[in-house]
Each structure stands twice: as C-alpha cells, then as structure tokens.
Amino acid sequence: MSEVLPAREVGLWRLVAQRVVPPLPGAAGVVGHLACVQAQDLRAATTAVALRTAPGGPGLAAALDAGEVVRSWPLRGTLHLLPAVDLPWVLALCAPRVLRSTATRRAGLGITDEDAAAARRAAESVLGGGRGATRAELLAALEAAGQVTADGRGYHLLLHLSLTGVLCLGPLRGREQEFVLLAEHVPHPRRLDGDEALAELARRFLLGHGPASVTDLARWAHLPVSAARRAVAAARADLAAVDVEGTEHLHDPALPDLVAAHRRAAAGTHLLPGFDEFLLGYADRSHVLPAEHAERVVPGGNGVFRGTVVHGGVVVGTWTRAPGRAGGPPLAEPFGAFTPAQERGVRRCAAALPDGRTG
C-alpha cells in the first residue's frame, strides 16, 4: 500500500521536483529535467527556465544558440522547449494525434498534400546548408513558391512541417527564433521507438513533475489514458508512489529527501510566470490552485495563464509585468490579502525576477 501524502504537501513536492528549488546548473539541464517546457510565450518560458537555473549558469539563449535546446509543437499542438536530441522521437510518439486533430482545420484552409509538399520544398530550398530564417522570411518564401499564407494558412503550413519533422525553431536572431531544418540541426538524434519511447516519456515526466498521476501524464502528453497506464507500468521500476486523496501519484524516489532538505525554501514565496509547468503540467490543479480562484489565473477560461504568486506550495495571487517601462516591478494581486510574510516574499522575488527577454 502506498504512503499517504496529504494534499497540502503536493505543491511543495512539485516545486522541488521541478527544481524551482534547488535550481539546476544550466538552462539545458532544466529543460532536460522537465522533458518539455510549455513555451508558446517565449519570454514566459525563458523566465520559467531562468527561475530554475542557478545564478551564473548558462541561460536559455546560449542553449538555443548551441543547438542543445529547440522549440517545436511536440505535445498538444502547443509550442514547447525540449532537448534537441529528443525532438524526433517525441514527435514520432505524440505528433500523429496532433496531426489528426488539425486535419479538419488544414482542409478548411485548402491545404492539400501537394501544398504541404510544395511548402516543404520551399523551406528546404531556403534553409538547406545549415541556414536559418525568421518566420516572416519563411512565410515570404512560401508565398514566392505559390502558397498563400494569409488568414492562418501560413501558420498551419509551418505547423504541419514542424509536426512532420521537417522544421524546428532553433537559434535566436535578436528576440526572434530562426526556423531550421530539423535533420540538419539535430544530425544525431536519440533513437527510441514504440513502447520504449512511451516509457521514457512517462519516466521523464514523472521524475521532473511528480507527484503526478496517470491522468496528469495523459493530459500533459495528450495520450490516451490506456497508453499512459501502459507507459507508467513500463517506467514503474524507476519511480516511487504515494496516495493523494485516494489516487496514486508517482515521483522520483529521491524526492522526499530533497523536499526535506529544501522545505523552507519551497514553502516560501515564488513568482512563477504565465504558462508555467507548475500549473500546466497537470490535469488536476486543485491541490495547488483553489477552484474558486481558477478564473483569476485564466480569466474567462481563454487558455491564457497569468503569472502566479505561490506561497506554501499554493497559488495565492497573480502578477503581471509592469506596463510601459521595461524592467519595472511586477504588479501582484492577492486573491484575498497577502500576509506580511507574503508581502515580503513578493518584494524579494520581484527584485530578483529574471527579465525573460531573449535578446
């Protein structure tokens, strides 16, 4: 029978598992530890990685420019950061479901197999030989090849080429990422297939996000629950289990000792950016975000997550960057009222908050 973990402890354990505390030596290590980091907002993702990186450690920009980390749409049709060597096998495992889910939209935009092939030829012509192109430059090349890119058509062509392993987002040019050819940018990818890939994705997710359930894994990776169960069964030898309100949650066997060593820091105040894995990595967020406050984090349920103020492993408010002047202090809003300790924590975190800009 699994040890019982009180629900109030879940957030603390996850902050430590995700290495908000203690941080890791460099950004590439952070991304590898978390397996995939949600990154449709690159500034927020850069902040999320920086908050998990020890001071002085190599940052995300360096990892992108060195080809250690890439950005693509491997999970849920959403942009993520992940280790470059992992992208091909994660795409092979997860992208087919995304491609099926976007088929109706592609058809509605009039994108045929012939159009996709023409777009691929245009992209390979522009990017071959290790070259990169910004989104605008690549869309211009598609237009020159006879592919209309207005009204979302260009975006879906780039999405399709990325999901099928032709493109990925790599090095930075200023504050933009360049598209590159995946096969050239990652010439020696890790090779995993079938159930081996499924087990590795489960293992990496649960080691970096635990305690988490089978349902959390299914939601995070957009897998059928039956496949998530099979994946967890295959990875179980590397995991430990706890019972959280009657549901089995898996985690790194070393996590309890790490929590014990860093409990005070974990229980303090943290400012986490919008779209942070602390919330988005799970199907059930109720242990760390009270249901009555969920609307404050995702206003209108529009899928746009605000930054969160976390104290004691629980979300107690939201924050946004100050409008206008760059580098201004963030504006924090409590769900009720911040305690004096939380107020001090917010000021401390605000003073040390990474800018998140990539260039």
N, C-alpha and C positions, 0 to 999 in steps of 0.2 A: 504494500500500500504506500502511495506517495506521501511525502511530508506535506503538511498543510502550510501554505503561505497565505497570510492574511492579505486581503485585497489592498489594504492601505500600504503594503510593502511593495506592490508591483511596480509603481512608478520609480521608487528608489532603485530597485534592482535593474530596471531598464536604463536609467541614467548611467549606471555603472557599466552595464553590458554594452551600451552604445558608446562608451568612453567619453561621455561628456565630462566625467571624472572616473579615473585619472586619464588625462589625454595621452595620445599616441605620438611617436616621434615625428611623423611627417604626414602630409595630406594623402599621399598614395597609400600609406598604411591604413589611414582612416577609411578610405573608400574600399580597400580590400577587406577590411574587417567587417564593414557593413554590407558587403557584397554588391549592393546597388543603392545609390542615394538619389532620391527624387530631386529633379533639377530642371523643371520647366521654367523656374525663375533662377537664372544662373547666379544672380547676386545673393539670393537667399541660400542657395546651395553652397556657394563659396563661404558664406558666413557659417553655415552648419558645419562644414568641414573644418574651418579655422577654429571654431569653438572646441573641437575635439583634437586639435593639434597642439602639441607642447610649444611654448614660446621658443622662437628661433628655429623651429623645424621647417623643412621645405613646404611651401604652400601649394595650393591647387594650381595656380598659374604655371609653376615650374613643372608639376606633374603632367599637366596637359601638353606643355611645350616639349617635354621629354618623351612623350608618347606612352607614358605609364598609365594614364587615365584617359578615357574617351567619354563621349556623351552621345546617347542614342535613345531609341524608343523600345527597349527590350521588354519592358513589363507594362501591361495595362495600356499600351498605346501612349504612354507618358514619358517625357524625357527623363533619363536617369544618368548619373555618373557611375562608371564601373571600371574595374581594371581592364586595360586594353586587351590583354590576353584572354579574358573571359567572355568578351562580347560575342564572338562567333558561336560558342556552344550555348550561351544563354539565348541568343536569337533562335538557334535551331530548336531549342526546347520550348520557348514561350511565344515566339513571333507568329507561328501559324494560327493560333487562336485570335491574335490581334488582326491579322490579315483577313480572317473570316469575318470579324466584327466590322471591319471597314469596307467590306466588299460592296455593300449597298451604296455607301457614300461615293465610292470610286465610280460605280456605274452611273450614279446620278450626275456626276461631273463629266461623264462621257469618256472616262479613261479606260481604254481597251488594252489588251495585252500588247498590241502593236505600238500603242502610245508609250507604254512602260518600257518597251524595248528601245524605242527611239530616244526616250529620255535617258536610258542607261548609256546608249552610245554617245550622246551629247556630253554626259557627265564624265565618261571615261576619256573623251577627247580633251576636255578642259583640264582634268585632274591627273591624267596619266603622267608618269615620271616623277611622282612624289610632290606634285604641286597641290596647292590649296586654293579654295575660293570661298568668299563670303556668300551668304545666302543670296544677296542681291546679284552678285556676279553669276552665280549658278543659275538663278532664275532667268537672267538675261541670256545665258547660253541655251537654256531650254526654249525660250522664245525664238532665238535665232534658228533653232532646229525645227521650228514649226509647231511647238507645243504652247498652247495658250496657258498662261499662268494666273490670270485674274480670277477673282471670286473663289479663292481657296484651291484652285486646281493645281497651282504650282506647289503649294504646301503638301497636298496629297501625293504628288509625284515624288517629292523629296522623301516623304514619309514611307512610301512604297519602296523606294530604292534603299532606304535605310533598313526597313524590316526584312528585305530580301538579301541583306548583307553586302550591298554594293557600296554604300556610303556610311560614314560616321562623322561626327563632329570632333575635331582634334585640337590642334594648336590655336593659340589666340593671336589675333591681329588687332591690337588695341583692345577694345572692350567686346569685340566680336570673336566668335569661334569660326574657324575655317572648316568647310566640308573637305574631306579627303576620301580617297578610295580605301576601303577597309582592308582589302587584300594587300595593298602596298604598305599601309600604315602599320598593320599588325602582321608581319610576314611569318611569325612563328607563334600562332595561337595555341592555347591549351586545347587538347582534343578530348572531349567527353561526349558520349552518346547515350541515348535512351535512359534506362533506369539509373545508370551511373551518373548522368548529368542531373537527373531528378534528385537523387540522394545528395549530391554535392550542393545543389541549390538549397535544399532543406537544411543541411548541416550548417552552411554558411549563414543563412538567415537566423537560425535559432541560436547559434553561438554569438552572433552580433546583436540580436534583438530580444533574446529571451529575458524573462519567461514569456513565452508565446505559445499559442495553441495551434492545432492543425488548421482550424478555421482562419486564424491570422495568416498562416502561411499561404493558404489558398487565396485569400484576398490580396495579399501583397504580390504574389507571383501570377495572379489571375489563372490559377489552376483549378481543375475540377477537384472537389473535396476528396473524391476517391483517389485521385493521383497524389494529393497532398498526404493522405493517410499512408499510401504506399511509400512515398518519399521519406516520411518520418520513420516508418518501420525500418527502412534501409539504413537510416542515419543514427538510429537509436543508440548504438554502441558508443557513440561519441558524446552522448547527451545525458543529462540528469533530468528528473521530473519532479514537479511539485503540484499539489492540488490547490487551485484557486477557486473557491466557491463551487466546488463540485466538478470543475473542468480541469483536465490535465494540461499543464503548461510545461514545455521543455526549455532547458537552458544549458549553458556551459557548466560542466561540473565544478570548475574553478570559481564560478561567480559568487557563491556565498562567502568565501574567504575574501574575495576582492571587495564585496559590499561591506564586510566587517571592517576592512582596513580603510575604507573611504566613506563610511556612512555619514560623517559630519559634513563633508564637502557636498555629498549628494543631496543631503537634506536641506542645504541652503537654498538660496535664490539663484535662478538661472533665467536669462533671457534667450529664448530659442527663436529662430527665425520662422517665418511662414513656411509651410510645406515641410517642416522638419520631420525626420523619421520617428521622433518620439511620439508623434500622433499618427502620421500617415502609414506607419509600418504595421498597422493592426486593424482588424475588423471590429474588435470590441475596444472602444476607447473609454468606457465608463469607469475603469479603475483609476484613470488619471485625469479625466475631464468630466465633471458632473453634468448629467444630461441637461439640466436646466440652464447651463451656461454654454452649451454647444453652439447655439445661434450667435453668440458673441465672437466665437472663433471663426465661424464660417457664416457670415451674415447672409441671410436669405438662402442658405444652402446652395450657394452658387459654385461651390468647389474651390473657391479662393480662400486659402487659410491665412489668417493673420498670425503675426508673431505672438508668442505666448510667454507669460511670466509664470514660471514654475517654482513652487516652494514646497518642501516636504514631499517631493515627488508628485505633486498635484498641480494642475493649472489653476492659478488664482487670479489671472487677469490677462490682458493682451497689451501689445505695444506696437507702435509704428515708428518708422524713422521720421525725424522732424522734416516737414516740408520746406522747400526752398533751400536754405543754406546747407551746403554739403558739410557733413561732419557734425551737424547739430545733435544735441542729446535726443535720444528716443523719447517718445511720448507714451507713458504707461497708463493704462486704465484698469483699475481693480474691478473684480466682479461685485464686490461689496465695498470694503475699505481695506487698504493694506495695513497690516500691523506695523509697529515701529521697526521690528526686525526685517520685515519685507521691504519697507521703505528704504532702509539702509542697504539691503541687498540689491534693490533695483538701482540705486545710485552707484554702488560699487560695480555692478555688471555693466551699467551704461558707460561708465568711464573706460572700461576695458573692451567694449564691444567692437569686434572687427568691422571694418568698413564694408567688406564684402565685394568691393569693386575688383574687377579682374585686370584692369589696365588703367 
